[in-house]
Amino acid sequence: MTPRTMPRLAPRSVLLIVLGVLLVALVVGMEQLAPLFRAWFPDQNPAMYERESFLNLTLAHVALVLVSSLISVGVGVGAGLFVTRPAGREFAPLVSTLAAIGQTFPPAAVLAIVVPLAGFGFVPTLVALILYGLLPVVQNTVAGLGTVPPQTLEAARGNGMSAWQILWHIELPLAMRVIVAGVRVSVIINIGTATIGSTVGATTLGTPIIAGLVGNNLPYVIQGALLVGLLAIVTDLAFERLERRFSFGASGATP
Amino acid sequence: MTSPAVSTVGAGRVLANRVLVTLLIAGLAAAWLLPFASMSPNRLASGQSVALGGALTMWQAAGMLVLTVMLGLAALQRPLSRRLAHGVTLTASLALLLITLYALGDYAQRTLVERSPSARVSQGAAFWVIVFCCALAAIDTLQRHASGWITRLGYAALAGGAVAFLLASGHFRDLSIMREYANIRDTFSDQLLTHLGLVGAALGPALAIGVPLGLLAHRRARVRGTLFSVLNVFQTIPSIALFALLVAPLSALGNAFPFLAELGIKGIGAAPAIIALVMYALLPVVRNTYSGLKGVPPATVEAARGMGMTQRQVLWRVEIPLALPVMLSGLRIVTVQAIGLTVVAALIGAGGLGAFIFQGLGQYAIDLVLLGAIPTIVLAVIADFMLQMLVALSQPAGTR
């Protein structure tokens, strides 16, 4: 990739702001669009999902993703650090393989298996999201730490830096962009899986979608899907910015 | 990151293989603390736990004990050499896995003889943990041993074959999940075929559209940024939202043009599912086609032109063959992803294995959920494995 130049950066930031504002406006003011939906679907009554406010649904969705992602990142980065230290290096191949195989498991299937074991509702969905969200974080932490050149580590050791200092001042900053990319994948997958969580009793933005699909009510489906789609896109754009902030000079970003 | 560092690790320590020790401790703790199976009077009642000790016959318990001791010795690598320890681990973990499976089926058969026919025996948490630990021990040993493709394939085939034989022999027939399967046997094969059909129907168009787009991205730098941004948006939208958002325009289309509805283009069913799967599949196909073509050394292309090849010949005889491994790894990502996403398509009435999952979740019938989820996972893992082999085979001879 050629280094991104300023003129290409600007429209993206504008897009992020515009979509972010649109998301907030829709979350707060979806109810104001009721006449529009009524005109669009004259046969559908009610044409606006009212069992729960969209603000509450969005907050519940965000809370689910936020809590699960924070735990995933904490445990995932910790596991990635453990298997790249001398004490845990023996576990590295197994953990890497596990992360790779685990990611071929469909998130919906993982959700479906975990949830009945732990009961229905918020907590089981959370557990499933944490388990699945861990994998990209572990994988990218190991990969990111692996990109740090051995000469750099050697030089740091030669300068008398302790293992902690090397980790904190050299390894983590250099690996940060790849780690953040892993967190981005994890969060985006979790936003999608949390939506499916509404089929197992968690309240999320998927709730109106499922209610609409079951009750044959298209407006419900559109309202839920619009919000959750926007939420995912805005989050992804925000992470893209964050990732770029951590790239040092030469950008290795994949398109 | 693997072999050289790992193989020297632990040469002089008491615990030569700490991964295996960890797995053994986890397995033993599960066997001690968690239920191995559960017994319930009927399909819907919650079960009563049965510990591992209570479920085994004498010889099964003895066999498990011997295999555990063997694994312990292999972990210490004391009387055994490293090579021998690897062999012992591979053999003993597979044997332990098979005994565990056999013991569960056997327990179900023995117990249900003396109970009412509606009683159900299900697998418990300890069963899953033991199976999982056995599988991990085998995977880790194959990696430590730096085994080649043939060893791994052979081992996987042996293990898969043994499990398939146990399944086919009807040994598990009294297990709750297999009784559930017996009820839905016909629908099961229908839904499995529907699932595979949806994946196949999506992969065709995805390749037909994605590969030319990847070529375009390679040739025209100007469109590249926009193209990837748009395709990335498709990937970002949660699957269920994308499926659902397609329901509206397609049902409008079907209503406006009844002949389209008769062709199957309507709000719910296969049409929106396939379109959404294609939209998801485009980014990996286009991205890998692009990076595969980008990876072809310019000198090679130059040399081909110098030999008088036309642009079309350069593309088909030089660029695409050299880009093929990267393109195939794109196909691998897409196939695995499509198998998983098709689960969600059941929510918009497209059928597939997801139908069992959501039906089971609705009825609180966990066996039905597992009958949908486990085959999906197995399908994804098999597809991943096979396409990995294909990628390895497609490497040009010089670089293999």
Interface residues (C-beta under 8 A of the other chain):
Chain A: R8 R89 E90 F91 A92 P93 L94 S96 T97 L98 I101 T104 F105 P106 P107 A108 A109 V110 A112 I113 V115 P116 L117 V142 G146 I188 I191 G192 T195 I196 T199 V200 G206 I209 I210 G212 L213 L218 V221 I222 G224 A225 L226 V228 G229 A232 I233 D236 T254 P255
Chain B: M1 T2 A5 V6 V9 G10 N17 R18 V19 T22 A125 L136 I139 D140 Q143 R144 R224 G225 F228 N232 V233 T236 I237 P238 S239 I240 A241 L242 A244 L245 V247 A248 S251 G267 I268 R287 Y290 S291 V336 I339 G340 L341 V343 V344 L347 I348 G354 I357 F358 G360 L361 Y364 I366 V369 L370 G372 A373 I374 T376 I377 A380 V381 D384
